[in-house]
Amino acid sequence: MLCLSFHSYILILNKQKCLILTCFILRFDIGPIIKQEAFPVPALCSTKELESLLSKLGANMLIDVLQNLPEYLQNQKEQPKEGVTLAPKVTVSMSCVQWEEQTSEQVLRMHRALGGMMPLQTLWMGTIIKLLDLEDVDTGLPGWSATESGTVPGSVVYHKLSQTLMVRCKEGWVGVKALVLKKKLTAADFYNGYLHQWFQQDSKGPPGECRFQTLKPPLAKKTPGLQAHNRQH
């Protein structure tokens, strides 16, 4: 059985630069190892891109094993028992951005890791929104200076020239080009329909409300069936 790793996103979240692709003789993650290859993880690679690359490498490995099966079976080796860890289950809570605790680099890494499966989530005025298209803006944009805006994590500033929402993180800023708030909106749509209107009204609400806030979903209760299922994997 070929292990292509269902948790490629973990590699991206943890900034791992290399992974080991493994062929097992019995089934997924079970039995002796018959072939392994190291694979360098490209910089700024998304989970979707990584899975595509791994699929091609995995297919070539499988063909090689089938063409030379007697030799590989003769040289099979048992899995090491040291250093074995369980990959965490993907949950919705992983997609919740923690503006006060995460740097811009960490938020962008989350987006590359999880964005293909579930968009990053945050709160705007108590309403859940999904961030669809994020980009690195710390390297600089024409007419933009991070020092000219507020530094409270979650603060949102619209950069008109590039039509990008600039969101303050614990350290640095991330750019948001599109999001979902009831429906899909561009950064310009959000500014014209929500952000600009809030400032025009000279809002009577607390200033801290006009920002993205961390969404904290309730903890899911584990059922006996779910726990047994996790033990099998």
Secondary structure, 3 states (H helix, E strand, C coil): CEECCCCHHHHHHCCCCEEEEEEECCECCECCEEEEEEEECCCCCCHHHHHHHHHHHHHHHHHHHHHCHHHHHHCCECCCCCCCCCCCCCCHHHHECCCCCCCHHHHHHHHHHHCCCCCEEEEECCEEEEEEEEEECCCCCCCCCHHHCCCCCCEEEEECCCCEEEEECCCCEEEEEEEECCCEEEHHHHHHHHHHHHHHCCCCCCHHHCEEECCCCCCCCCCHHHHHHHHHC
